[in-house]
Amino acid sequence: MRSAREKLKKGLDLDSLKFFDDMARMATGALGSFSEVRHQIKGMVKQRVDQILAETDLVTRAEFDRVEALATRARARTEELEARLDALEGKKKQPAKGKSGKSAAAKKPATKKTTTKKKAAKK
């Protein structure tokens, strides 16, 4: 091994080091180019997907959440109004059931009762 290293050190001259340096630079540049191509392709694919989604008339998540909140509030309001309506209809039906054939005029008016002590005190 030692001899191989020595031979390698002796065999390497300035031109071969420059060659390896150029190869390293070229590989680095190629990787940078591939990275740039990857970013361009990613941008084009994203643009095309957005275009397709716009053509299919889909809604965004934010818009969906807003409409869902509106529907939830409307459902709650509907249930509240139904409960109020049931309560009002129940109140109207109860007096009709309570009459049971007797009229309001048939009831005797309340009379004041005076005690004998009060009569004696006034005299």
C-alpha positions in Angstrom: 0.0 0.0 0.0 2.7 2.3 0.9 4.3 1.8 -2.5 1.0 2.5 -4.2 0.6 5.8 -2.4 4.1 6.8 -3.2 3.6 5.9 -6.9 0.4 7.9 -6.9 2.1 10.9 -5.3 4.9 10.7 -7.8 2.5 10.1 -10.7 0.3 13.1 -9.9 1.5 16.2 -11.6 0.0 19.7 -11.8 -1.9 18.8 -15.0 -3.7 15.8 -13.5 -4.7 17.9 -10.4 -6.1 20.5 -12.7 -8.1 17.8 -14.6 -9.6 16.6 -11.3 -10.4 20.1 -10.2 -12.2 20.8 -13.6 -14.1 17.5 -13.3 -15.3 18.5 -9.8 -16.4 21.9 -11.0 -18.2 20.4 -13.9 -20.0 17.9 -11.6 -21.0 20.7 -9.3 -22.2 22.8 -12.1 -24.2 19.8 -13.5 -25.8 19.3 -10.1 -26.7 23.0 -9.9 -28.2 22.7 -13.4 -30.2 19.6 -12.5 -31.5 21.4 -9.4 -32.6 24.4 -11.5 -34.3 22.1 -14.0 -36.0 20.4 -11.1 -37.3 23.7 -9.8 -38.5 24.7 -13.2 -40.3 21.4 -13.8 -41.9 21.7 -10.3 -43.2 25.2 -11.1 -44.6 24.1 -14.5 -46.4 21.1 -12.9 -47.8 23.3 -10.1 -49.0 25.8 -12.7 -50.7 23.1 -14.8 -52.4 21.5 -11.8 -53.7 24.9 -10.7 -55.0 25.5 -14.2 -56.8 22.1 -14.2 -58.3 22.7 -10.8 -59.5 26.2 -12.0 -61.2 24.6 -15.0 -62.9 21.9 -13.0 -64.6 24.6 -10.8 -63.5 23.2 -7.5 -63.6 25.3 -4.3 -60.7 26.2 -2.1 -60.5 24.9 1.4 -61.0 28.4 2.9 -64.2 28.8 0.8 -65.5 25.4 1.9 -64.9 26.2 5.5 -66.8 29.5 5.2 -69.8 27.8 3.6 -69.7 25.0 6.1 -69.8 27.5 9.0 -72.7 29.3 7.3 -74.6 26.0 7.0 -73.9 25.2 10.6 -75.3 28.5 11.8 -78.3 28.2 9.5 -79.0 24.7 10.9 -78.8 26.0 14.5 -81.1 28.9 13.7 -83.6 26.6 12.0 -83.7 24.4 15.0 -84.1 27.4 17.3 -87.0 28.7 15.2 -88.6 25.3 15.1 -88.5 25.1 18.9 -90.0 28.6 19.2 -92.8 27.6 16.7 -93.5 24.5 18.6 -93.7 26.5 21.8 -96.1 29.0 20.3 -98.3 26.4 18.8 -98.3 24.6 22.1 -99.5 27.8 23.9 -102.3 28.3 21.4 -103.5 24.8 21.7 -103.5 24.7 25.5 -106.2 27.4 26.0 -108.4 25.7 23.4 -108.1 22.4 25.4 -108.7 24.2 28.7 -112.1 25.7 27.8 -113.7 22.3 27.5 -117.1 23.7 26.7 -117.3 26.4 29.4 -117.4 30.0 28.4 -115.6 32.8 30.1 -118.9 34.6 30.8 -120.2 31.6 32.8 -117.6 32.1 35.5 -118.6 34.0 38.5 -116.7 37.2 39.3 -114.7 37.1 42.5 -116.5 38.9 45.4 -114.9 40.6 48.4 -115.6 39.0 51.7 -115.7 41.2 54.6 -115.4 39.9 58.1 -117.7 40.8 60.9 -114.8 42.4 62.9 -114.3 44.9 60.0 -117.9 45.8 59.9 -118.0 46.4 63.7 -114.9 48.5 63.5 -116.4 50.8 60.9 -119.5 51.5 62.9 
